[in-house]
Amino acid sequence: MVNLAAVFGVESTMKTTTDAVKIIQNLVKDDREMQQTIAKAYLNAKLGQLIYDTRQQAGLTHKQLADALGIEKSILEDLEKGDYDGDGLIILQEIAKIINYSLKIELSSNESDTSLEITV
């Protein structure tokens, strides 16, 4: 088994584990920039999956949806892979219009029943 703490040059007091999530959490626990990078990648992956699922449900090919959006097919493919640095939320809003859906964004408190919601 590879000792990732040694590979990355950090000392580890953590018990030996093969749980990748725990290993990554331990390695980045004090690195705010890396935490933000991971959070952004996670959100991009979730957005990409939502776009993929929506396109599939609408029965559209990459080319059909890209043409309707007025973007290159490769941009749509990158979005679906979570590998797009542009504003995917704006494109999701346009997709919703094309397939006659509304886009709802909700912020919910983890500590109370409070939530804020917008529908576009």
PyRosetta script that sets phi, psi and omega in degrees:
from pyrosetta import init, pose_from_sequence

init()
pose = pose_from_sequence("MVNLAAVFGVESTMKTTTDAVKIIQNLVKDDREMQQTIAKAYLNAKLGQLIYDTRQQAGLTHKQLADALGIEKSILEDLEKGDYDGDGLIILQEIAKIINYSLKIELSSNESDTSLEITV")
pose.set_psi(1, 135.9)
pose.set_omega(1, -179.3)
pose.set_phi(2, -78.6)
pose.set_psi(2, 133.6)
pose.set_omega(2, 176.7)
pose.set_phi(3, -87.7)
pose.set_psi(3, 96.9)
pose.set_omega(3, -176.0)
pose.set_phi(4, -64.8)
pose.set_psi(4, -33.6)
pose.set_omega(4, 178.4)
pose.set_phi(5, -60.2)
pose.set_psi(5, -42.0)
pose.set_omega(5, 178.6)
pose.set_phi(6, -68.4)
pose.set_psi(6, -39.2)
pose.set_omega(6, 179.1)
pose.set_phi(7, -60.3)
pose.set_psi(7, -41.4)
pose.set_omega(7, -177.7)
pose.set_phi(8, -89.2)
pose.set_psi(8, 1.4)
pose.set_omega(8, 175.4)
pose.set_phi(9, 72.6)
pose.set_psi(9, 32.8)
pose.set_omega(9, 178.3)
pose.set_phi(10, -121.0)
pose.set_psi(10, 150.7)
pose.set_omega(10, 175.4)
pose.set_phi(11, -86.4)
pose.set_psi(11, 141.5)
pose.set_omega(11, -178.8)
pose.set_phi(12, -124.4)
pose.set_psi(12, 128.7)
pose.set_omega(12, 173.6)
pose.set_phi(13, -104.0)
pose.set_psi(13, 5.1)
pose.set_omega(13, -178.5)
pose.set_phi(14, -73.7)
pose.set_psi(14, 143.5)
pose.set_omega(14, 174.5)
pose.set_phi(15, -61.5)
pose.set_psi(15, 150.8)
pose.set_omega(15, 178.6)
pose.set_phi(16, -61.9)
pose.set_psi(16, 132.1)
pose.set_omega(16, 179.7)
pose.set_phi(17, -146.1)
pose.set_psi(17, 155.8)
pose.set_omega(17, 173.6)
pose.set_phi(18, -110.5)
pose.set_psi(18, 7.3)
pose.set_omega(18, 178.9)
pose.set_phi(19, -77.1)
pose.set_psi(19, 107.2)
pose.set_omega(19, -175.2)
pose.set_phi(20, -58.4)
pose.set_psi(20, -39.8)
pose.set_omega(20, -179.4)
pose.set_phi(21, -62.7)
pose.set_psi(21, -44.7)
pose.set_omega(21, 179.3)
pose.set_phi(22, -64.3)
pose.set_psi(22, -39.1)
pose.set_omega(22, 179.1)
pose.set_phi(23, -62.6)
pose.set_psi(23, -47.4)
pose.set_omega(23, -179.3)
pose.set_phi(24, -64.8)
pose.set_psi(24, -43.8)
pose.set_omega(24, 178.6)
pose.set_phi(25, -58.0)
pose.set_psi(25, -41.8)
pose.set_omega(25, 179.4)
pose.set_phi(26, -66.1)
pose.set_psi(26, -39.1)
pose.set_omega(26, -177.7)
pose.set_phi(27, -71.8)
pose.set_psi(27, -29.2)
pose.set_omega(27, -174.9)
pose.set_phi(28, -109.6)
pose.set_psi(28, 6.8)
pose.set_omega(28, -173.3)
pose.set_phi(29, -57.8)
pose.set_psi(29, -28.6)
pose.set_omega(29, -179.4)
pose.set_phi(30, -108.1)
pose.set_psi(30, 8.3)
pose.set_omega(30, -176.4)
pose.set_phi(31, -111.9)
pose.set_psi(31, 92.0)
pose.set_omega(31, -176.0)
pose.set_phi(32, -60.0)
pose.set_psi(32, -40.4)
pose.set_omega(32, -179.4)
pose.set_phi(33, -63.1)
pose.set_psi(33, -42.4)
pose.set_omega(33, 179.0)
pose.set_phi(34, -67.8)
pose.set_psi(34, -38.1)
pose.set_omega(34, 177.0)
pose.set_phi(35, -60.1)
pose.set_psi(35, -42.1)
pose.set_omega(35, 178.9)
pose.set_phi(36, -66.9)
pose.set_psi(36, -38.2)
pose.set_omega(36, 177.6)
pose.set_phi(37, -62.8)
pose.set_psi(37, -43.7)
pose.set_omega(37, 178.9)
pose.set_phi(38, -65.8)
pose.set_psi(38, -42.0)
pose.set_omega(38, 179.3)
pose.set_phi(39, -63.1)
pose.set_psi(39, -40.7)
pose.set_omega(39, 178.7)
pose.set_phi(40, -64.9)
pose.set_psi(40, -42.9)
pose.set_omega(40, 178.9)
pose.set_phi(41, -62.8)
pose.set_psi(41, -39.6)
pose.set_omega(41, 179.0)
pose.set_phi(42, -63.7)
pose.set_psi(42, -47.1)
pose.set_omega(42, 179.8)
pose.set_phi(43, -64.4)
pose.set_psi(43, -39.8)
pose.set_omega(43, 177.4)
pose.set_phi(44, -62.8)
pose.set_psi(44, -38.8)
pose.set_omega(44, 178.3)
pose.set_phi(45, -66.1)
pose.set_psi(45, -42.4)
pose.set_omega(45, 178.9)
pose.set_phi(46, -64.9)
pose.set_psi(46, -42.3)
pose.set_omega(46, 178.2)
pose.set_phi(47, -64.2)
pose.set_psi(47, -42.5)
pose.set_omega(47, 178.6)
pose.set_phi(48, -60.7)
pose.set_psi(48, -41.8)
pose.set_omega(48, 178.6)
pose.set_phi(49, -65.4)
pose.set_psi(49, -39.4)
pose.set_omega(49, 178.5)
pose.set_phi(50, -63.7)
pose.set_psi(50, -42.2)
pose.set_omega(50, 178.8)
pose.set_phi(51, -65.3)
pose.set_psi(51, -43.9)
pose.set_omega(51, 178.1)
pose.set_phi(52, -59.5)
pose.set_psi(52, -50.4)
pose.set_omega(52, -178.5)
pose.set_phi(53, -60.0)
pose.set_psi(53, -41.3)
pose.set_omega(53, -179.6)
pose.set_phi(54, -65.0)
pose.set_psi(54, -44.2)
pose.set_omega(54, 179.7)
pose.set_phi(55, -63.1)
pose.set_psi(55, -44.3)
pose.set_omega(55, 179.1)
pose.set_phi(56, -61.7)
pose.set_psi(56, -45.0)
pose.set_omega(56, -179.1)
pose.set_phi(57, -62.8)
pose.set_psi(57, -34.0)
pose.set_omega(57, 179.0)
pose.set_phi(58, -79.2)
pose.set_psi(58, -9.1)
pose.set_omega(58, 179.0)
pose.set_phi(59, 72.4)
pose.set_psi(59, 31.2)
pose.set_omega(59, -177.5)
pose.set_phi(60, -106.2)
pose.set_psi(60, 144.2)
pose.set_omega(60, 172.7)
pose.set_phi(61, -81.8)
pose.set_psi(61, 167.7)
pose.set_omega(61, 174.4)
pose.set_phi(62, -56.0)
pose.set_psi(62, -46.1)
pose.set_omega(62, -176.9)
pose.set_phi(63, -63.3)
pose.set_psi(63, -44.1)
pose.set_omega(63, -179.4)
pose.set_phi(64, -61.1)
pose.set_psi(64, -47.0)
pose.set_omega(64, -178.4)
pose.set_phi(65, -70.3)
pose.set_psi(65, -41.0)
pose.set_omega(65, 178.7)
pose.set_phi(66, -60.9)
pose.set_psi(66, -42.9)
pose.set_omega(66, 178.1)
pose.set_phi(67, -62.1)
pose.set_psi(67, -42.7)
pose.set_omega(67, 179.4)
pose.set_phi(68, -64.8)
pose.set_psi(68, -32.8)
pose.set_omega(68, 178.7)
pose.set_phi(69, -81.6)
pose.set_psi(69, -19.0)
pose.set_omega(69, -176.0)
pose.set_phi(70, 75.8)
pose.set_psi(70, 31.3)
pose.set_omega(70, 178.6)
pose.set_phi(71, -124.5)
pose.set_psi(71, 165.9)
pose.set_omega(71, 176.4)
pose.set_phi(72, -70.2)
pose.set_psi(72, 145.2)
pose.set_omega(72, 178.0)
pose.set_phi(73, -57.2)
pose.set_psi(73, -36.3)
pose.set_omega(73, -178.6)
pose.set_phi(74, -64.5)
pose.set_psi(74, -31.2)
pose.set_omega(74, 177.5)
pose.set_phi(75, -66.6)
pose.set_psi(75, -43.9)
pose.set_omega(75, 178.3)
pose.set_phi(76, -63.1)
pose.set_psi(76, -41.5)
pose.set_omega(76, 178.2)
pose.set_phi(77, -62.8)
pose.set_psi(77, -42.6)
pose.set_omega(77, 177.6)
pose.set_phi(78, -63.0)
pose.set_psi(78, -42.0)
pose.set_omega(78, 177.3)
pose.set_phi(79, -57.5)
pose.set_psi(79, -47.1)
pose.set_omega(79, -178.0)
pose.set_phi(80, -66.0)
pose.set_psi(80, -26.4)
pose.set_omega(80, 177.3)
pose.set_phi(81, -85.6)
pose.set_psi(81, -4.3)
pose.set_omega(81, -177.0)
pose.set_phi(82, 76.0)
pose.set_psi(82, 19.4)
pose.set_omega(82, -174.5)
pose.set_phi(83, -116.3)
pose.set_psi(83, 55.0)
pose.set_omega(83, -177.4)
pose.set_phi(84, -136.5)
pose.set_psi(84, 128.2)
pose.set_omega(84, -177.6)
pose.set_phi(85, -94.6)
pose.set_psi(85, -4.4)
pose.set_omega(85, 179.2)
pose.set_phi(86, -79.0)
pose.set_psi(86, -165.2)
pose.set_omega(86, -177.7)
pose.set_phi(87, -91.4)
pose.set_psi(87, 86.0)
pose.set_omega(87, -178.6)
pose.set_phi(88, -62.9)
pose.set_psi(88, -28.2)
pose.set_omega(88, -179.5)
pose.set_phi(89, -66.4)
pose.set_psi(89, -37.0)
pose.set_omega(89, 176.7)
pose.set_phi(90, -65.0)
pose.set_psi(90, -42.0)
pose.set_omega(90, 178.6)
pose.set_phi(91, -66.1)
pose.set_psi(91, -38.9)
pose.set_omega(91, 176.7)
pose.set_phi(92, -61.1)
pose.set_psi(92, -39.2)
pose.set_omega(92, 177.0)
pose.set_phi(93, -61.5)
pose.set_psi(93, -42.1)
pose.set_omega(93, 178.5)
pose.set_phi(94, -66.5)
pose.set_psi(94, -38.4)
pose.set_omega(94, 176.9)
pose.set_phi(95, -61.1)
pose.set_psi(95, -44.0)
pose.set_omega(95, 179.4)
pose.set_phi(96, -58.0)
pose.set_psi(96, -42.5)
pose.set_omega(96, 178.8)
pose.set_phi(97, -63.0)
pose.set_psi(97, -44.2)
pose.set_omega(97, -176.6)
pose.set_phi(98, -61.7)
pose.set_psi(98, -40.5)
pose.set_omega(98, -177.1)
pose.set_phi(99, -97.1)
pose.set_psi(99, 12.5)
pose.set_omega(99, 176.1)
pose.set_phi(100, 63.0)
pose.set_psi(100, 43.8)
pose.set_omega(100, 174.2)
pose.set_phi(101, -112.6)
pose.set_psi(101, 164.1)
pose.set_omega(101, 169.1)
pose.set_phi(102, -108.7)
pose.set_psi(102, 152.7)
pose.set_omega(102, 179.4)
pose.set_phi(103, -105.9)
pose.set_psi(103, 123.7)
pose.set_omega(103, -179.0)
pose.set_phi(104, -114.9)
pose.set_psi(104, 129.6)
pose.set_omega(104, 177.9)
pose.set_phi(105, -118.9)
pose.set_psi(105, 128.8)
pose.set_omega(105, -177.2)
pose.set_phi(106, -129.4)
pose.set_psi(106, 135.3)
pose.set_omega(106, 171.9)
pose.set_phi(107, -111.5)
pose.set_psi(107, 123.6)
pose.set_omega(107, -178.9)
pose.set_phi(108, -120.9)
pose.set_psi(108, 139.1)
pose.set_omega(108, 176.8)
pose.set_phi(109, -75.1)
pose.set_psi(109, 138.7)
pose.set_omega(109, 174.9)
pose.set_phi(110, -80.6)
pose.set_psi(110, -12.6)
pose.set_omega(110, -174.1)
pose.set_phi(111, -108.6)
pose.set_psi(111, -11.6)
pose.set_omega(111, -179.5)
pose.set_phi(112, -149.7)
pose.set_psi(112, -177.3)
pose.set_omega(112, 179.0)
pose.set_phi(113, -87.1)
pose.set_psi(113, 14.6)
pose.set_omega(113, -177.1)
pose.set_phi(114, -78.7)
pose.set_psi(114, 136.0)
pose.set_omega(114, 174.4)
pose.set_phi(115, -148.8)
pose.set_psi(115, 153.6)
pose.set_omega(115, 175.5)
pose.set_phi(116, -121.2)
pose.set_psi(116, 140.0)
pose.set_omega(116, -174.6)
pose.set_phi(117, -142.9)
pose.set_psi(117, 140.5)
pose.set_omega(117, 170.8)
pose.set_phi(118, -129.7)
pose.set_psi(118, 145.4)
pose.set_omega(118, 175.4)
pose.set_phi(119, -120.4)
pose.set_psi(119, 128.2)
pose.set_omega(119, -177.4)
pose.set_phi(120, -111.5)
pose.dump_pdb("model.pdb")
